[in-house]
Amino acid sequence: MRPRRLNLRSYGNIWARVQDLAVALAFLACVLVPQAGRAADGPVKLVVLGDSLSAGYGLPGQAAFPARLAEALKAKGVAVDVANAGVSGDTASGGRDRLDWSVPDGTEAVIVELGANDALRGLDPALTKAALDAILKKLQERHIAVLFAGMKAPRNMGADYAAKFDAIYPALAAAYPVIFYPFFLDGVAADAKLNQADGMHPNAAGVDVIVERILPKVEELVARARAARAS
């Protein structure tokens, strides 16, 4: 059988198809590349994993720490979606147990604020440390940037207990590549003007003080999450 010969018309048809394919690929490049760029520049997905102190106990939602933090970041031109994963009454162990569903896939940064209820209940500091350690380990395995907020035990728990509890946070911060904020209630604890009637939970003014003081660390956290996108 003789091989089939392609005439000039056949070559012309093939060339036309090649040109059409090239145009289609160029169009897709124009559409998809800007979308990829927008994704890279989009808001960082940040979750606040905490207890009532960050959840906003006794406050309207817009006055809670996550909402006020989001507003402060927006005012500085920092694009972040902040999710409130605070649960009133939660302990470090509780945060560990709900970590997978409280910090969903796609999360890029987490603020860990847990342990206050452990101290109030006089739980063994070793248990609190183990739970927080498990949280930090899991977040590291998921390649999520972390701001680790410390807590201090009430002084009426006794000097020995307070020393053991307070030491949890700097020790874990040294063991993991986290951004460390030594005391979540810095500038607010024990100040009646900045707390609700129970003397433990920050009021709206107290939340604003917390946001103002922790904001530079959060900006560092967001920058770290953005850098991870490019790596």
C-alpha contacts under 8 A as a table, 3 or more apart, distances in Angstrom:
res1	aa1	res2	aa2	distance
6	L	9	R	7.82
6	L	10	S	5.62
6	L	11	Y	6.72
7	N	10	S	5.31
7	N	11	Y	6.51
8	L	11	Y	5.07
8	L	12	G	6.07
9	R	12	G	4.94
9	R	13	N	6.26
10	S	13	N	5.10
10	S	14	I	6.29
11	Y	14	I	5.15
11	Y	15	W	6.11
12	G	15	W	5.11
12	G	16	A	6.10
13	N	16	A	5.08
13	N	17	R	6.29
14	I	17	R	5.13
14	I	18	V	6.28
15	W	18	V	5.03
15	W	19	Q	6.21
16	A	19	Q	5.09
16	A	20	D	6.18
17	R	20	D	4.97
17	R	21	L	6.15
18	V	21	L	5.09
18	V	22	A	6.19
19	Q	22	A	5.04
19	Q	23	V	6.21
20	D	23	V	5.14
20	D	24	A	6.20
21	L	24	A	5.03
21	L	25	L	6.17
22	A	25	L	5.16
22	A	26	A	6.13
23	V	26	A	5.09
23	V	27	F	6.18
24	A	27	F	5.08
24	A	28	L	6.28
25	L	28	L	5.09
25	L	29	A	6.18
26	A	29	A	5.09
26	A	30	C	6.30
27	F	30	C	5.13
27	F	31	V	6.32
28	L	31	V	5.06
28	L	32	L	5.82
29	A	32	L	5.32
29	A	33	V	5.65
30	C	33	V	5.92
30	C	34	P	6.80
31	V	34	P	6.11
31	V	35	Q	6.70
32	L	35	Q	5.10
32	L	36	A	6.22
33	V	36	A	5.08
33	V	37	G	6.23
34	P	37	G	4.87
34	P	38	R	6.14
35	Q	38	R	5.01
35	Q	39	A	6.21
36	A	39	A	5.04
36	A	40	A	6.26
37	G	40	A	5.12
37	G	41	D	6.27
38	R	41	D	5.04
38	R	42	G	5.78
39	A	42	G	4.99
40	A	226	R	7.97
40	A	229	R	6.85
40	A	230	A	7.84
42	G	79	A	6.95
43	P	79	A	4.51
43	P	80	V	4.40
43	P	81	D	5.88
44	V	79	A	6.47
44	V	80	V	4.59
44	V	81	D	6.01
44	V	107	T	8.00
44	V	108	E	6.36
44	V	109	A	7.42
44	V	222	V	6.76
44	V	225	A	7.12
44	V	226	R	7.15
45	K	80	V	6.11
45	K	81	D	5.07
45	K	82	V	6.47
45	K	83	A	7.86
45	K	106	G	7.08
45	K	107	T	5.09
45	K	108	E	5.27
45	K	109	A	6.35
46	L	80	V	6.78
46	L	81	D	5.93
46	L	82	V	4.89
46	L	83	A	6.23
46	L	107	T	6.11
46	L	108	E	6.05
46	L	109	A	4.64
46	L	110	V	5.49
46	L	111	I	7.63
47	V	82	V	5.76
47	V	83	A	4.72
47	V	84	N	6.26
47	V	85	A	6.41
47	V	103	V	6.56
47	V	107	T	6.99
47	V	109	A	6.42
47	V	110	V	4.80
47	V	111	I	6.37
48	V	54	S	7.43
48	V	66	P	6.77
48	V	82	V	7.25
48	V	83	A	6.18
48	V	84	N	5.37
48	V	85	A	5.41
48	V	86	G	6.59
48	V	110	V	5.75
48	V	111	I	4.77
48	V	112	V	6.38
48	V	113	E	7.43
49	L	84	N	7.19
49	L	85	A	4.90
49	L	86	G	5.44
49	L	95	G	7.21
49	L	102	S	7.32
49	L	103	V	7.75
49	L	110	V	6.77
49	L	111	I	5.96
49	L	112	V	5.05
49	L	113	E	6.08
49	L	114	L	7.55
50	G	53	L	7.28
50	G	54	S	5.79
50	G	55	A	6.71
50	G	85	A	6.39
50	G	86	G	4.28
50	G	87	V	6.38
50	G	90	D	7.53
50	G	95	G	7.21
50	G	111	I	7.86
50	G	112	V	6.04
50	G	113	E	4.48
50	G	114	L	5.15
51	D	54	S	5.88
51	D	55	A	5.90
51	D	86	G	4.75
51	D	87	V	4.68
51	D	88	S	4.87
51	D	89	G	6.11
51	D	90	D	5.23
51	D	91	T	7.29
51	D	113	E	6.87
51	D	114	L	6.02
51	D	116	A	7.86
51	D	117	N	7.96
52	S	55	A	4.68
52	S	56	G	5.89
52	S	57	Y	5.15
52	S	86	G	6.26
52	S	87	V	5.84
52	S	88	S	3.95
52	S	89	G	6.31
52	S	90	D	7.56
52	S	201	H	7.63
53	L	56	G	6.06
53	L	57	Y	6.65
53	L	88	S	7.71
53	L	201	H	5.98
53	L	202	P	7.05
54	S	57	Y	7.85
54	S	64	A	6.80
54	S	65	F	5.33
54	S	66	P	7.00
54	S	84	N	7.97
54	S	86	G	6.00
54	S	113	E	7.20
55	A	64	A	6.27
55	A	65	F	6.77
55	A	66	P	7.46
55	A	84	N	6.41
55	A	85	A	7.04
55	A	86	G	4.24
55	A	87	V	6.18
55	A	88	S	6.74
56	G	59	L	5.35
56	G	60	P	7.30
56	G	61	G	6.81
56	G	63	A	7.14
56	G	64	A	4.21
56	G	65	F	6.28
57	Y	64	A	7.78
57	Y	88	S	6.85
57	Y	201	H	7.01
58	G	201	H	7.98
58	G	203	N	7.89
59	L	63	A	6.04
59	L	64	A	6.28
59	L	203	N	7.15
59	L	204	A	7.13
60	P	63	A	5.47
60	P	64	A	6.70
61	G	64	A	5.32
61	G	67	A	7.08
62	Q	67	A	5.39
62	Q	68	R	6.82
63	A	67	A	6.43
63	A	68	R	6.08
63	A	204	A	5.84
63	A	207	V	7.53
64	A	67	A	5.60
64	A	68	R	6.21
64	A	204	A	7.43
64	A	207	V	6.92
65	F	68	R	5.21
65	F	69	L	5.85
65	F	207	V	5.84
65	F	208	D	7.77
65	F	210	I	7.95
65	F	211	V	6.99
66	P	69	L	5.08
66	P	70	A	6.13
66	P	82	V	6.14
66	P	83	A	6.74
66	P	84	N	5.71
67	A	70	A	5.12
67	A	71	E	6.36
67	A	82	V	7.28
67	A	84	N	7.96
68	R	71	E	5.08
68	R	72	A	6.22
68	R	207	V	7.67
68	R	208	D	7.04
68	R	211	V	7.03
69	L	72	A	5.07
69	L	73	L	6.19
69	L	82	V	7.90
69	L	211	V	5.78
69	L	215	L	7.55
70	A	73	L	5.20
70	A	74	K	6.10
70	A	80	V	6.89
70	A	81	D	7.16
70	A	82	V	6.01
71	E	74	K	5.06
71	E	75	A	6.15
72	A	75	A	5.15
72	A	76	K	6.61
72	A	211	V	7.62
72	A	215	L	7.80
73	L	76	K	5.19
73	L	77	G	6.40
73	L	78	V	5.07
73	L	79	A	7.13
73	L	80	V	7.25
73	L	215	L	7.80
73	L	219	E	7.76
74	K	77	G	4.96
74	K	78	V	5.30
74	K	79	A	6.30
74	K	80	V	7.55
75	A	78	V	7.46
78	V	219	E	7.80
80	V	222	V	7.78
85	A	102	S	5.97
85	A	103	V	7.84
87	V	90	D	5.57
89	G	117	N	6.35
90	D	93	S	7.89
90	D	94	G	5.53
90	D	95	G	6.64
90	D	114	L	7.66
90	D	117	N	6.64
91	T	94	G	5.01
91	T	95	G	6.33
91	T	114	L	6.40
91	T	115	G	5.74
91	T	116	A	7.33
91	T	117	N	5.46
91	T	118	D	5.56
91	T	128	T	8.00
92	A	95	G	5.09
92	A	96	R	6.24
92	A	114	L	5.35
92	A	115	G	5.27
92	A	118	D	7.01
92	A	128	T	5.83
92	A	131	A	5.61
92	A	132	L	5.99
93	S	96	R	4.98
93	S	97	D	6.19
93	S	127	L	7.93
93	S	128	T	6.88
93	S	131	A	5.08
93	S	132	L	7.50
94	G	97	D	5.11
94	G	98	R	6.39
95	G	98	R	5.37
95	G	99	L	5.82
95	G	114	L	7.39
95	G	135	I	7.75
96	R	99	L	5.16
96	R	131	A	6.04
96	R	132	L	7.15
96	R	134	A	6.81
96	R	135	I	5.51
97	D	100	D	7.79
98	R	101	W	5.82
98	R	102	S	5.88
99	L	102	S	5.11
99	L	103	V	5.74
99	L	135	I	7.26
100	D	103	V	5.52
100	D	104	P	6.32
101	W	104	P	5.47
103	V	107	T	6.40
103	V	110	V	7.93
104	P	107	T	6.00
107	T	110	V	7.58
107	T	144	I	7.03
108	E	143	H	7.91
108	E	144	I	5.14
108	E	145	A	6.26
108	E	225	A	5.86
109	A	144	I	5.36
109	A	145	A	4.57
109	A	146	V	5.73
109	A	147	L	7.84
109	A	221	L	6.99
109	A	222	V	7.03
109	A	225	A	6.19
110	V	144	I	7.02
110	V	145	A	6.33
110	V	146	V	4.97
110	V	147	L	6.29
111	I	146	V	5.86
111	I	147	L	4.71
111	I	148	F	6.02
111	I	149	A	7.08
112	V	146	V	7.16
112	V	147	L	6.28
112	V	148	F	5.07
112	V	149	A	5.92
113	E	148	F	6.80
113	E	149	A	5.21
113	E	150	G	7.04
113	E	151	M	7.93
113	E	184	F	7.29
114	L	117	N	7.75
114	L	132	L	7.94
114	L	149	A	7.76
114	L	150	G	7.92
114	L	151	M	7.57
115	G	118	D	5.06
115	G	119	A	6.49
115	G	128	T	6.80
115	G	151	M	6.49
116	A	119	A	5.32
116	A	120	L	6.33
116	A	151	M	6.30
116	A	152	K	7.40
116	A	153	A	7.22
117	N	120	L	4.93
117	N	121	R	6.08
118	D	121	R	5.30
118	D	122	G	6.13
118	D	123	L	5.21
118	D	124	D	7.97
118	D	125	P	7.91
118	D	128	T	6.77
119	A	122	G	4.93
119	A	123	L	6.13
119	A	125	P	7.93
119	A	152	K	7.85
119	A	153	A	5.31
119	A	154	P	7.14
119	A	165	F	7.38
120	L	123	L	7.86
120	L	153	A	7.33
120	L	154	P	7.19
122	G	157	M	7.33
123	L	127	L	7.27
123	L	128	T	7.35
124	D	127	L	5.46
124	D	128	T	6.74
125	P	128	T	5.01
125	P	129	K	6.04
125	P	161	Y	7.88
125	P	164	K	6.44
125	P	165	F	5.24
125	P	168	I	7.43
126	A	129	K	5.10
126	A	130	A	6.14
127	L	130	A	5.11
127	L	131	A	6.26
128	T	131	A	5.24
128	T	132	L	6.22
129	K	132	L	5.19
129	K	133	D	5.91
129	K	168	I	5.81
129	K	169	Y	8.00
129	K	172	L	7.90
130	A	133	D	5.00
130	A	134	A	6.21
131	A	134	A	5.13
131	A	135	I	6.40
132	L	135	I	5.02
132	L	136	L	6.25
133	D	136	L	5.24
133	D	137	K	6.05
133	D	172	L	6.78
134	A	137	K	5.09
134	A	138	K	6.12
135	I	138	K	5.27
135	I	139	L	6.23
136	L	139	L	5.16
136	L	140	Q	6.07
136	L	146	V	7.90
136	L	176	Y	7.28
137	K	140	Q	5.11
137	K	141	E	6.23
137	K	176	Y	7.89
138	K	141	E	5.06
138	K	142	R	6.31
139	L	142	R	5.00
139	L	143	H	6.26
139	L	144	I	5.42
139	L	145	A	7.63
139	L	146	V	7.54
140	Q	143	H	4.97
140	Q	144	I	5.97
140	Q	145	A	7.56
140	Q	176	Y	7.98
141	E	144	I	7.78
144	I	225	A	7.44
145	A	178	V	7.08
145	A	221	L	6.57
145	A	224	R	6.64
145	A	225	A	5.75
146	V	178	V	5.20
146	V	179	I	6.23
146	V	221	L	6.85
147	L	178	V	5.81
147	L	179	I	4.64
147	L	180	F	5.85
147	L	181	Y	7.10
147	L	217	K	7.45
147	L	218	V	7.16
147	L	221	L	6.41
148	F	173	A	7.15
148	F	178	V	6.33
148	F	179	I	6.02
148	F	180	F	4.97
148	F	181	Y	6.09
149	A	169	Y	7.88
149	A	180	F	6.17
149	A	181	Y	4.78
149	A	182	P	5.92
149	A	183	F	6.05
149	A	184	F	5.44
150	G	169	Y	5.41
150	G	170	P	7.73
150	G	180	F	7.57
150	G	181	Y	6.11
150	G	182	P	4.56
150	G	183	F	4.45
150	G	184	F	5.81
151	M	166	D	6.80
151	M	169	Y	7.32
151	M	182	P	7.12
151	M	183	F	5.10
151	M	184	F	6.17
151	M	185	L	7.55
152	K	162	A	7.18
152	K	165	F	6.98
152	K	166	D	5.16
152	K	183	F	6.94
153	A	157	M	7.03
153	A	161	Y	7.74
153	A	162	A	5.15
153	A	165	F	6.29
153	A	166	D	6.41
154	P	157	M	5.74
154	P	162	A	7.04
155	R	158	G	5.88
155	R	159	A	6.77
155	R	162	A	6.49
156	N	159	A	7.99
157	M	161	Y	6.21
157	M	162	A	6.50
158	G	161	Y	5.53
158	G	162	A	6.11
159	A	162	A	5.11
159	A	163	A	6.02
160	D	163	A	5.25
160	D	164	K	6.40
161	Y	164	K	5.28
161	Y	165	F	6.07
162	A	165	F	5.10
162	A	166	D	5.79
163	A	166	D	5.35
163	A	167	A	6.17
164	K	167	A	5.38
164	K	168	I	6.92
165	F	168	I	5.55
166	D	169	Y	6.48
167	A	170	P	5.98
167	A	171	A	6.27
168	I	171	A	5.46
168	I	172	L	6.30
169	Y	172	L	5.29
169	Y	173	A	6.02
169	Y	182	P	7.31
170	P	173	A	4.93
170	P	174	A	6.15
170	P	180	F	7.91
170	P	182	P	7.29
171	A	174	A	5.31
171	A	175	A	6.55
172	L	175	A	4.98
172	L	176	Y	6.43
173	A	176	Y	5.55
173	A	177	P	7.26
173	A	178	V	6.16
173	A	179	I	7.58
173	A	180	F	6.13
174	A	177	P	7.54
179	I	217	K	7.08
179	I	220	E	7.93
179	I	221	L	6.97
180	F	217	K	7.94
181	Y	184	F	6.83
181	Y	214	I	7.26
181	Y	217	K	7.24
183	F	186	D	5.31
184	F	210	I	7.06
184	F	214	I	7.88
185	L	188	V	5.26
185	L	189	A	5.46
185	L	210	I	6.49
186	D	189	A	6.47
186	D	210	I	6.95
186	D	213	R	7.81
187	G	191	D	7.83
187	G	209	V	7.07
187	G	210	I	7.38
188	V	191	D	5.60
188	V	194	L	5.87
188	V	195	N	7.24
188	V	202	P	7.09
188	V	206	G	5.87
188	V	209	V	7.06
188	V	210	I	7.22
189	A	194	L	7.94
189	A	195	N	7.68
189	A	200	M	7.34
190	A	195	N	7.75
190	A	199	G	6.95
190	A	200	M	7.74
191	D	194	L	5.53
191	D	195	N	6.49
192	A	195	N	5.28
192	A	196	Q	7.46
192	A	197	A	8.00
192	A	199	G	6.56
193	K	206	G	7.89
194	L	202	P	5.78
194	L	203	N	5.65
194	L	204	A	7.60
194	L	205	A	5.68
194	L	206	G	4.27
194	L	207	V	7.96
195	N	198	D	7.53
195	N	199	G	5.51
195	N	200	M	6.39
195	N	201	H	5.56
195	N	202	P	4.12
195	N	203	N	4.79
195	N	206	G	6.17
196	Q	199	G	5.62
196	Q	200	M	6.90
196	Q	201	H	5.67
196	Q	202	P	5.81
196	Q	203	N	5.15
197	A	200	M	7.98
198	D	201	H	6.79
199	G	202	P	7.92
202	P	205	A	7.47
202	P	206	G	4.80
202	P	207	V	5.84
203	N	206	G	5.02
203	N	207	V	6.20
204	A	207	V	5.13
204	A	208	D	6.42
205	A	208	D	5.16
205	A	209	V	6.48
206	G	209	V	5.09
206	G	210	I	6.37
207	V	210	I	5.05
207	V	211	V	6.18
208	D	211	V	5.04
208	D	212	E	6.08
209	V	212	E	5.12
209	V	213	R	6.22
210	I	213	R	5.30
210	I	214	I	6.05
211	V	214	I	5.32
211	V	215	L	5.63
212	E	215	L	5.43
213	R	216	P	7.24
214	I	217	K	5.51
214	I	218	V	6.40
215	L	218	V	4.98
215	L	219	E	6.17
216	P	219	E	5.10
216	P	220	E	6.32
217	K	220	E	4.99
217	K	221	L	6.21
218	V	221	L	4.80
218	V	222	V	6.21
219	E	222	V	5.13
219	E	223	A	6.20
220	E	223	A	5.10
220	E	224	R	6.22
221	L	224	R	5.11
221	L	225	A	6.31
222	V	225	A	5.04
222	V	226	R	6.21
223	A	226	R	5.11
223	A	227	A	6.17
224	R	227	A	5.08
224	R	228	A	6.32
225	A	228	A	5.12
225	A	229	R	6.68
226	R	229	R	5.20
226	R	230	A	6.98
227	A	230	A	5.40
227	A	231	S	6.59
228	A	231	S	5.15
